[in-house]
Amino acid sequence: MSHFLAEIIGTMILIILGDGVVANVVLKKTKGENSGWIVITTGWAFAVMIPAFIFGGISGAHFNPALTLGLAAIGKFAWAEVPIYIAGQFIGAFLGAVVVWLHYLPHWAATEDKGAKLAVFSTGPAIRNTFANCMSEFIGTFILVFGILGLGEVSVAPGIGTLAVGFLIWVIGLSLGGTTGYAINPARDLGPRIAHAVLPIAGKGDSDWGYAWIPVVAPILGAIVAALTFVAIF
């Protein structure tokens, strides 16, 4: 139960801070309006790193079904625990998105751009191309999982590994995030997308369900291939 709660609360904090920084940048009349991609990528890096510091010792701080499945695929995580972890991650992601909606409540009506409102909750392609979008999410998640596994093999002082993962997520956003918004995490994308669909967000558009499978399937495949590659090399 502690693992389940840690994944719920950790993923919820991740989304509150991660979707929160996007809201601060793209919604109208916020203090951070139009502050740019550097702010978004930096906010997301810290959004993952902070709950990882808090819950790493409890659940391992997965917060990502792709990572959970990748670890299970190479025997570094028990398959029996996979369903409860993934359930916690999706619940936490949905709840975090609800909190972001409440936090920025007056700003939804002040923002006319329906796409910007959806972007707070979920990712979307800069250029819509199914193959290219899948490859972007696959590559980004491959780097994430391969990097996490590699950093886990390095002997460092306590906490340095978690800090390094924060930098890893930061550089993925800076270097690879411009194509699809780097979901690299099915729960991070699908949980808030569901929240966007069901919440009474002022002036919202559709939730782009035609694209929604890409940031779920491609990260899972990227994570599993990354984990298997890491084992083959090391």
LUMBA-444589 format. One line per 10 residues: number of its first residue (from 0); their letters; for each residue x, y, z of N, C-alpha, C. Coordinates in Angstrom, 3 decimals, m for minus. Layout:
BEGIN
NUM) A) X,Y,Z,X,Y,Z,X,Y,Z ~ ...
END
This chain:
BEGIN
0) MSHFLAEIIG) 0.824,m1.211,0.000,0.000,0.000,0.000,0.861,1.265,0.000 ~ 2.012,1.239,0.711,2.882,2.411,0.739,3.437,2.712,m0.648 ~ 3.762,1.653,m1.411,4.254,1.850,m2.773,3.170,2.491,m3.644 ~ 1.961,2.005,m3.504,0.826,2.514,m4.269,0.595,4.001,m3.971 ~ 0.567,4.346,m2.697,0.354,5.739,m2.302,1.508,6.626,m2.751 ~ 2.727,6.109,m2.671,3.887,6.888,m3.098,3.810,7.198,m4.586 ~ 3.385,6.221,m5.382,3.268,6.459,m6.816,2.114,7.417,m7.127 ~ 1.027,7.327,m6.382,m0.076,8.271,m6.582,0.376,9.693,m6.256 ~ 0.892,9.885,m5.050,1.225,11.240,m4.601,2.414,11.797,m5.369 ~ 3.409,10.944,m5.625,4.571,11.405,m6.377,4.207,11.834,m7.781
10) TMILIILGDG) 3.384,11.032,m8.462,2.969,11.391,m9.817,2.061,12.616,m9.789 ~ 1.244,12.731,m8.761,0.381,13.909,m8.639,1.221,15.177,m8.506 ~ 2.253,15.151,m7.668,3.129,16.314,m7.518,3.839,16.619,m8.834 ~ 4.299,15.568,m9.501,4.961,15.731,m10.794,4.061,16.498,m11.764 ~ 2.795,16.112,m11.840,1.879,16.753,m12.773,1.493,18.157,m12.303 ~ 1.300,18.336,m11.018,0.984,19.676,m10.521,2.070,20.673,m10.929 ~ 3.329,20.271,m10.740,4.433,21.168,m11.068,4.713,21.211,m12.569 ~ 4.610,20.065,m13.243,4.913,20.006,m14.667,3.846,20.663,m15.526 ~ 2.596,20.236,m15.364,1.507,20.896,m16.089,1.346,22.335,m15.595 ~ 1.693,22.555,m14.327,1.597,23.900,m13.771,2.517,24.885,m14.466
20) VVANVVLKKT) 3.739,24.460,m14.773,4.661,25.392,m15.443,4.194,25.670,m16.864 ~ 3.598,24.678,m17.524,3.054,24.925,m18.862,1.914,25.936,m18.777 ~ 1.031,25.763,m17.811,m0.070,26.706,m17.630,0.452,28.117,m17.397 ~ 1.484,28.228,m16.597,2.049,29.540,m16.277,2.592,30.235,m17.522 ~ 3.077,29.450,m18.476,3.679,30.010,m19.690,2.641,30.284,m20.777 ~ 1.665,29.382,m20.957,0.795,29.498,m22.135,m0.564,30.140,m21.865 ~ m1.019,30.164,m20.619,m2.315,30.784,m20.348,m2.184,32.302,m20.246 ~ m3.262,32.982,m20.533,m3.258,34.437,m20.532,m3.342,35.005,m19.114 ~ m2.701,36.146,m18.943,m2.743,36.957,m17.718,m2.098,36.275,m16.514 ~ m1.185,35.316,m16.751,m0.379,34.785,m15.655,0.892,35.626,m15.541
30) KGENSGWIVI) 1.576,35.499,m14.424,2.836,36.219,m14.241,3.935,35.699,m15.160 ~ 3.790,34.437,m15.613,4.826,33.846,m16.448,4.459,33.754,m17.909 ~ 3.420,34.445,m18.343,2.944,34.331,m19.720,4.059,34.602,m20.727 ~ 4.185,33.693,m21.700,5.164,33.812,m22.789,6.615,33.761,m22.326 ~ 6.871,33.150,m21.177,8.255,33.091,m20.688,9.086,32.023,m21.379 ~ 8.455,31.127,m22.154,9.200,30.332,m23.100,9.547,28.904,m22.736 ~ 10.189,28.257,m23.721,10.504,26.835,m23.647,11.507,26.508,m22.546 ~ 12.470,27.388,m22.313,13.456,27.145,m21.258,12.767,27.030,m19.906 ~ 11.792,27.872,m19.671,11.048,27.815,m18.411,10.286,26.505,m18.305 ~ 9.652,26.090,m19.398,8.876,24.848,m19.376,9.779,23.646,m19.121
40) TTGWAFAVMI) 10.885,23.546,m19.844,11.772,22.388,m19.671,12.416,22.371,m18.293 ~ 12.746,23.531,m17.784,13.336,23.598,m16.438,12.313,23.201,m15.388 ~ 11.103,23.728,m15.527,10.042,23.371,m14.583,9.756,21.885,m14.584 ~ 9.714,21.278,m15.777,9.448,19.844,m15.855,10.578,19.020,m15.233 ~ 11.814,19.446,m15.411,12.940,18.716,m14.813,12.815,18.690,m13.295 ~ 12.525,19.838,m12.717,12.351,19.901,m11.263,11.077,19.187,m10.825 ~ 10.053,19.218,m11.687,8.789,18.562,m11.359,8.963,17.068,m11.166 ~ 9.877,16.475,m11.921,10.170,15.051,m11.753,11.140,14.823,m10.607 ~ 12.132,15.680,m10.500,13.209,15.466,m9.540,12.741,15.600,m8.083 ~ 11.901,16.582,m7.800,11.497,16.829,m6.412,10.736,15.642,m5.815
50) PAFIFGGISG) 9.667,15.130,m6.454,9.015,13.953,m5.874,9.902,12.712,m5.898 ~ 10.862,12.651,m6.830,11.784,11.519,m6.835,12.649,11.521,m5.581 ~ 13.074,12.695,m5.142,13.808,12.795,m3.886,12.935,12.352,m2.711 ~ 11.677,12.744,m2.732,10.776,12.461,m1.610,10.432,10.977,m1.524 ~ 10.109,10.357,m2.672,9.542,9.012,m2.666,10.484,7.928,m3.195 ~ 11.698,8.315,m3.573,12.623,7.324,m4.120,12.891,6.167,m3.180 ~ 12.960,6.462,m1.897,13.241,5.422,m0.918,12.043,4.552,m0.590 ~ 10.865,4.929,m1.054,9.652,4.165,m0.765,9.272,3.269,m1.938 ~ 9.077,3.885,m3.102,8.604,3.116,m4.255,9.635,3.009,m5.373 ~ 10.754,3.705,m5.214,11.696,3.787,m6.315,11.382,4.945,m7.245
60) AHFNPALTLG) 10.278,5.628,m6.988,9.890,6.837,m7.726,9.849,6.597,m9.229 ~ 9.030,5.625,m9.640,8.883,5.386,m11.073,8.105,6.526,m11.733 ~ 6.860,6.750,m11.297,5.970,7.801,m11.785,5.731,7.703,m13.296 ~ 6.017,6.570,m13.890,6.000,6.446,m15.349,5.784,4.988,m15.732 ~ 4.653,4.643,m16.325,4.409,3.248,m16.709,5.460,2.689,m17.659 ~ 6.002,3.525,m18.525,7.031,3.052,m19.455,8.267,2.591,m18.695 ~ 8.678,3.351,m17.696,9.825,2.960,m16.883,9.520,1.689,m16.105 ~ 8.345,1.622,m15.520,7.946,0.429,m14.768,7.999,m0.812,m15.652 ~ 7.452,m0.724,m16.857,7.444,m1.868,m17.772,8.849,m2.191,m18.274 ~ 9.651,m1.171,m18.518,11.024,m1.412,m18.942,11.831,m2.143,m17.890
70) LAAIGKFAWA) 11.694,m1.728,m16.644,12.401,m2.404,m15.547,11.910,m3.837,m15.384 ~ 10.610,m4.042,m15.503,10.058,m5.392,m15.376,10.550,m6.294,m16.504 ~ 10.715,m5.732,m17.689,11.130,m6.523,m18.855,12.524,m7.115,m18.685 ~ 13.357,m6.493,m17.841,14.727,m7.001,m17.648,14.927,m7.576,m16.246 ~ 13.842,m7.815,m15.554,13.930,m8.465,m14.251,14.352,m7.573,m13.109 ~ 14.342,m6.251,m13.310,14.708,m5.327,m12.230,13.500,m4.858,m11.432 ~ 12.321,m5.360,m11.788,11.103,m5.020,m11.071,10.132,m6.174,m11.209 ~ 9.430,m6.492,m10.142,8.524,m7.651,m10.144,7.281,m7.384,m10.971 ~ 6.965,m8.303,m11.888,5.763,m8.164,m12.701,4.495,m8.103,m11.852 ~ 4.523,m8.769,m10.713,3.336,m8.777,m9.857,2.972,m7.387,m9.351
80) EVPIYIAGQF) 3.970,m6.507,m9.259,3.721,m5.155,m8.771,3.416,m4.160,m9.880 ~ 3.572,m4.561,m11.114,3.369,m3.642,m12.235,1.960,m3.045,m12.247 ~ 0.890,m3.839,m12.119,m0.455,m3.244,m12.186,m0.716,m2.191,m11.118 ~ m0.272,m2.433,m9.898,m0.542,m1.474,m8.831,0.255,m0.193,m9.030 ~ 1.472,m0.311,m9.554,2.271,0.885,m9.848,1.627,1.710,m10.949 ~ 1.230,1.047,m12.029,0.646,1.770,m13.153,m0.682,2.402,m12.754 ~ m1.476,1.703,m11.978,m2.732,2.284,m11.489,m2.457,3.538,m10.669 ~ m1.486,3.470,m9.780,m1.130,4.630,m8.975,m0.666,5.803,m9.821 ~ 0.099,5.503,m10.849,0.621,6.561,m11.714,m0.496,7.268,m12.465 ~ m1.445,6.515,m12.994,m2.541,7.139,m13.734,m3.481,7.902,m12.809
90) IGAFLGAVVV) m3.736,7.360,m11.641,m4.588,8.076,m10.676,m3.917,9.389,m10.270 ~ m2.633,9.315,m9.953,m1.908,10.513,m9.551,m1.861,11.557,m10.642 ~ m1.658,11.107,m11.886,m1.604,12.055,m13.004,m2.940,12.766,m13.196 ~ m4.021,12.018,m13.087,m5.351,12.626,m13.226,m5.595,13.642,m12.110 ~ m5.299,13.249,m10.876,m5.525,14.144,m9.742,m4.664,15.400,m9.841 ~ m3.425,15.233,m10.275,m2.553,16.393,m10.439,m3.108,17.376,m11.453 ~ m3.673,16.857,m12.547,m4.256,17.725,m13.567,m5.460,18.484,m13.027 ~ m6.237,17.833,m12.186,m7.384,18.509,m11.570,m6.908,19.676,m10.712 ~ m5.845,19.471,m9.968,m5.298,20.542,m9.124,m4.824,21.716,m9.979 ~ m4.170,21.428,m11.099,m3.717,22.509,m11.994,m4.903,23.293,m12.527
100) WLHYLPHWAA) m5.975,22.594,m12.910,m7.183,23.280,m13.374,m7.718,24.225,m12.295 ~ m7.770,23.747,m11.076,m8.273,24.578,m9.981,m7.338,25.753,m9.694 ~ m6.044,25.490,m9.734,m5.070,26.539,m9.401,m5.158,27.710,m10.378 ~ m5.345,27.408,m11.654,m5.387,28.448,m12.683,m6.816,28.767,m13.118 ~ m7.772,28.573,m12.242,m9.193,28.622,m12.592,m9.621,29.869,m13.379 ~ m9.242,31.090,m12.995,m9.721,32.251,m13.757,m9.066,32.400,m15.134 ~ m7.955,31.716,m15.332,m7.167,31.938,m16.543,m7.673,31.151,m17.751 ~ m8.501,30.131,m17.531,m9.035,29.376,m18.658,m9.968,30.245,m19.489 ~ m10.836,30.970,m18.817,m11.763,31.847,m19.538,m11.034,33.009,m20.203 ~ m9.916,33.430,m19.602,m9.151,34.547,m20.159,m8.330,34.137,m21.376
110) TEDKGAKLAV) m8.201,32.840,m21.609,m7.390,32.317,m22.713,m8.307,31.848,m23.833 ~ m8.165,32.431,m25.013,m9.013,32.059,m26.141,m8.506,30.819,m26.869 ~ m7.202,30.598,m26.855,m6.577,29.527,m27.631,m6.905,28.154,m27.038 ~ m7.733,27.389,m27.736,m8.110,26.065,m27.249,m6.919,25.120,m27.238 ~ m6.029,25.257,m28.212,m4.840,24.416,m28.265,m3.912,24.657,m27.089 ~ m3.803,25.898,m26.660,m2.969,26.221,m25.498,m3.529,25.567,m24.240 ~ m4.841,25.554,m24.125,m5.468,24.927,m22.957,m5.193,23.429,m22.941 ~ m5.301,22.782,m24.093,m4.986,21.354,m24.154,m3.519,21.111,m23.860 ~ m2.640,22.009,m24.320,m1.196,21.845,m24.119,m0.812,21.862,m22.647 ~ m1.614,22.499,m21.826,m1.355,22.447,m20.380,m1.451,21.014,m19.878
120) FSTGPAIRNT) m2.379,20.259,m20.419,m2.663,18.926,m19.915,m1.894,17.826,m20.628 ~ m1.729,17.930,m21.926,m1.142,16.816,m22.674,m0.293,17.343,m23.822 ~ 0.464,16.438,m24.412,1.389,16.832,m25.468,0.717,16.780,m26.835 ~ 1.388,17.379,m27.796,0.906,17.348,m29.175,2.070,17.632,m30.104 ~ 1.959,17.231,m31.358,3.073,17.387,m32.289,3.182,18.797,m32.849 ~ 4.415,19.244,m33.049,4.633,20.512,m33.736,4.270,20.363,m35.212 ~ 4.634,19.223,m35.806,4.235,18.855,m37.158,3.611,17.473,m37.060 ~ 2.378,17.348,m37.456,1.667,16.072,m37.289,2.106,15.080,m38.365 ~ 2.865,14.088,m37.932,3.355,13.037,m38.811,3.478,11.791,m37.943 ~ 2.623,10.818,m38.183,2.520,9.679,m37.265,3.848,8.981,m37.059
130) FANCMSEFIG) 4.557,8.656,m38.140,5.822,7.945,m37.995,6.846,8.794,m37.244 ~ 6.995,10.057,m37.668,7.977,10.937,m37.028,7.628,11.186,m35.569 ~ 6.352,11.374,m35.278,5.936,11.604,m33.884,6.209,10.381,m33.014 ~ 5.935,9.196,m33.554,6.237,7.966,m32.815,7.730,7.833,m32.561 ~ 8.530,8.133,m33.579,9.979,8.028,m33.427,10.506,9.012,m32.385 ~ 9.950,10.215,m32.359,10.376,11.201,m31.371,10.118,10.717,m29.953 ~ 8.910,10.194,m29.718,8.586,9.695,m28.385,9.400,8.441,m28.045 ~ 9.624,7.601,m29.036,10.453,6.405,m28.837,11.874,6.802,m28.453 ~ 12.474,7.703,m29.197,13.859,8.111,m28.945,13.982,8.808,m27.591 ~ 13.074,9.726,m27.314,13.133,10.437,m26.042,13.039,9.500,m24.853
140) TFILVFGILG) 12.132,8.531,m24.937,11.967,7.586,m23.834,13.132,6.612,m23.766 ~ 13.675,6.227,m24.910,14.872,5.388,m24.923,15.998,6.068,m24.151 ~ 16.247,7.338,m24.449,17.310,8.078,m23.749,17.004,8.170,m22.256 ~ 15.738,8.406,m21.921,15.348,8.503,m20.512,15.664,7.215,m19.764 ~ 15.171,6.099,m20.255,15.308,4.833,m19.528,16.746,4.332,m19.570 ~ 17.392,4.420,m20.719,18.799,4.015,m20.802,19.645,4.880,m19.865 ~ 19.341,6.170,m19.824,20.065,7.073,m18.943,19.842,6.763,m17.476 ~ 18.600,6.496,m17.099,18.302,6.157,m15.696,19.041,4.888,m15.289 ~ 19.018,3.877,m16.153,19.713,2.631,m15.841,21.220,2.858,m15.750 ~ 21.753,3.639,m16.655,23.187,3.909,m16.620,23.604,4.696,m15.397
150) LGEVSVAPGI) 22.838,5.702,m15.049,23.147,6.497,m13.856,23.024,5.661,m12.590 ~ 22.143,4.670,m12.627,21.990,3.783,m11.477,23.191,2.896,m11.230 ~ 24.034,2.741,m12.245,25.221,1.913,m12.111,26.427,2.693,m11.592 ~ 26.294,4.001,m11.508,27.406,4.854,m11.086,27.401,4.999,m9.569 ~ 28.540,4.787,m8.952,28.662,4.928,m7.501,28.867,6.402,m7.155 ~ 27.837,6.997,m6.561,27.904,8.410,m6.189,27.315,8.586,m4.797 ~ 27.483,9.770,m4.243,26.911,10.076,m2.941,25.390,10.030,m3.017 ~ 24.725,9.719,m1.903,23.263,9.650,m1.907,22.628,10.934,m2.443 ~ 21.665,10.781,m3.307,20.955,11.925,m3.868,21.517,12.434,m5.176 ~ 22.779,12.161,m5.450,23.394,12.667,m6.675,22.757,12.009,m7.900
160) GTLAVGFLIW) 22.426,10.719,m7.777,21.790,10.032,m8.898,20.449,10.641,m9.254 ~ 19.660,10.975,m8.241,18.360,11.605,m8.480,18.535,12.976,m9.108 ~ 19.520,13.722,m8.639,19.831,15.026,m9.223,20.209,14.869,m10.692 ~ 21.001,13.846,m10.982,21.427,13.600,m12.364,20.242,13.255,m13.255 ~ 19.275,12.513,m12.727,18.076,12.203,m13.508,17.308,13.483,m13.833 ~ 17.280,14.426,m12.891,16.649,15.717,m13.168,17.320,16.421,m14.338 ~ 18.656,16.391,m14.362,19.385,16.996,m15.482,19.122,16.229,m16.777 ~ 18.985,14.918,m16.667,18.683,14.095,m17.844,17.351,14.511,m18.462 ~ 16.336,14.671,m17.634,15.016,15.078,m18.133,15.073,16.497,m18.697 ~ 15.860,17.346,m18.074,16.022,18.719,m18.566,16.600,18.724,m19.981
170) VIGLSLGGTT) 17.673,17.953,m20.178,18.325,17.968,m21.492,17.476,17.253,m22.548 ~ 16.696,16.260,m22.144,15.773,15.640,m23.107,14.774,16.672,m23.605 ~ 14.249,17.471,m22.690,13.323,18.519,m23.091,13.963,19.559,m23.984 ~ 15.169,19.997,m23.615,15.864,21.023,m24.387,16.261,20.522,m25.771 ~ 16.735,19.276,m25.845,17.304,18.762,m27.089,16.303,18.034,m27.977 ~ 15.340,17.356,m27.368,14.454,16.478,m28.124,12.974,16.835,m28.001 ~ 12.654,17.791,m27.148,11.248,18.045,m26.845,10.490,18.884,m27.847 ~ 11.186,19.499,m28.795,10.530,20.429,m29.693,9.619,19.810,m30.731 ~ 9.682,18.512,m30.906,8.874,17.858,m31.937,7.483,17.474,m31.447 ~ 7.419,16.854,m30.279,6.129,16.362,m29.764,5.807,16.851,m28.353
180) GYAINPARDL) 6.708,17.615,m27.756,6.480,18.032,m26.382,6.960,17.028,m25.361 ~ 7.673,16.019,m25.798,8.324,14.975,m24.987,7.473,14.464,m23.829 ~ 6.419,13.742,m24.177,5.624,13.084,m23.131,6.503,12.094,m22.370 ~ 7.145,11.206,m23.087,8.043,10.152,m22.572,7.476,9.443,m21.333 ~ 6.173,9.460,m21.214,5.509,8.922,m20.027,4.009,8.808,m20.318 ~ 3.486,7.582,m20.490,2.062,7.427,m20.807,1.124,8.041,m19.774 ~ 1.439,7.918,m18.497,0.562,8.465,m17.460,0.567,9.985,m17.492 ~ 1.740,10.564,m17.709,1.860,12.021,m17.749,0.974,12.613,m18.839 ~ 0.785,11.882,m19.929,m0.008,12.399,m21.038,m1.477,11.986,m20.945 ~ m1.734,10.697,m20.766,m3.105,10.200,m20.834,m3.938,10.606,m19.626
190) GPRIAHAVLP) m3.355,10.564,m18.414,m4.107,10.949,m17.221,m4.630,12.369,m17.309 ~ m3.769,13.367,m17.582,m4.255,14.734,m17.744,m5.141,14.930,m18.973 ~ m4.927,14.159,m20.036,m5.795,14.283,m21.215,m7.230,13.880,m20.846 ~ m7.354,12.822,m20.041,m8.680,12.421,m19.558,m9.283,13.528,m18.706 ~ m8.439,14.141,m17.851,m8.931,15.253,m17.032,m9.415,16.396,m17.913 ~ m8.678,16.706,m18.964,m9.101,17.752,m19.903,m10.459,17.418,m20.514 ~ m10.671,16.152,m20.815,m11.919,15.736,m21.444,m13.114,15.862,m20.507 ~ m12.924,15.605,m19.215,m14.067,15.543,m18.297,m14.268,16.806,m17.469 ~ m13.238,17.615,m17.312,m13.371,18.815,m16.485,m14.128,19.915,m17.234 ~ m14.871,20.747,m16.498,m15.592,21.866,m17.131,m14.673,23.059,m17.368
200) IAGKGDSDWG) m13.672,22.871,m18.221,m12.693,23.920,m18.515,m13.342,24.953,m19.437 ~ m13.271,26.194,m19.044,m13.940,27.252,m19.819,m13.348,27.349,m21.222 ~ m14.187,27.227,m22.228,m13.773,27.439,m23.609,m12.823,26.404,m24.174 ~ m12.819,25.214,m23.639,m11.892,24.197,m24.132,m12.356,23.641,m25.469 ~ m11.402,23.036,m26.191,m11.732,22.332,m27.414,m11.722,20.832,m27.174 ~ m11.508,20.078,m28.253,m11.469,18.624,m28.091,m10.129,18.198,m27.504 ~ m10.046,16.947,m27.092,m8.857,16.428,m26.402,m7.879,15.705,m27.324 ~ m8.104,15.791,m28.619,m7.207,15.227,m29.641,m6.948,13.740,m29.410 ~ m8.029,12.973,m29.343,m7.898,11.542,m29.091,m7.256,10.791,m30.260 ~ m7.277,11.376,m31.448,m6.624,10.729,m32.569,m5.114,10.630,m32.410
210) YAWIPVVAPI) m4.546,11.554,m31.655,m3.105,11.542,m31.396,m2.758,10.797,m30.115 ~ m3.715,10.621,m29.229,m3.455,10.218,m27.847,m2.735,8.880,m27.699 ~ m2.847,7.986,m28.677,m2.196,6.677,m28.555,m0.678,6.773,m28.700 ~ m0.192,7.788,m29.407,1.250,7.886,m29.669,2.056,8.086,m28.392 ~ 1.698,9.046,m27.518,2.472,9.205,m26.285,2.207,8.119,m25.240 ~ 1.424,7.116,m25.590,1.266,5.943,m24.737,2.090,4.786,m25.280 ~ 1.882,4.457,m26.540,2.520,3.279,m27.134,4.012,3.493,m27.376 ~ 4.382,4.610,m27.987,5.784,4.837,m28.343,6.711,4.882,m27.120 ~ 6.339,5.560,m26.029,7.202,5.518,m24.851,7.365,4.120,m24.250 ~ 6.301,3.323,m24.258,6.415,1.963,m23.737,7.414,1.163,m24.562
220) LGAIVAALTF) 7.312,1.254,m25.884,8.244,0.538,m26.754,9.666,1.059,m26.569 ~ 9.814,2.369,m26.477,11.141,2.944,m26.279,11.778,2.516,m24.986 ~ 10.980,2.431,m23.925,11.496,2.032,m22.615,11.942,0.580,m22.615 ~ 11.143,m0.296,m23.204,11.482,m1.723,m23.224,12.732,m1.962,m24.062 ~ 12.814,m1.324,m25.226,14.005,m1.486,m26.065,15.240,m0.927,m25.369 ~ 15.094,0.199,m24.688,16.220,0.786,m23.957,16.716,m0.158,m22.862 ~ 15.791,m0.740,m22.114,16.163,m1.648,m21.035,16.863,m2.891,m21.562 ~ 16.320,m3.446,m22.647,16.936,m4.638,m23.237,18.311,m4.311,m23.820 ~ 18.453,m3.136,m24.418,19.746,m2.703,m24.950,20.764,m2.535,m23.834 ~ 20.325,m1.928,m22.746,21.235,m1.735,m21.617,21.752,m3.065,m21.092
230) VAIF) 20.851,m4.035,m20.937,21.261,m5.358,m20.456,22.216,m6.026,m21.433 ~ 21.958,m5.860,m22.724,22.828,m6.474,m23.740,24.237,m5.892,m23.699 ~ 24.349,m4.616,m23.378,25.652,m3.956,m23.353,26.376,m4.204,m22.034 ~ 25.656,m4.074,m20.933,26.298,m4.094,m19.626,26.141,m5.432,m18.889
END
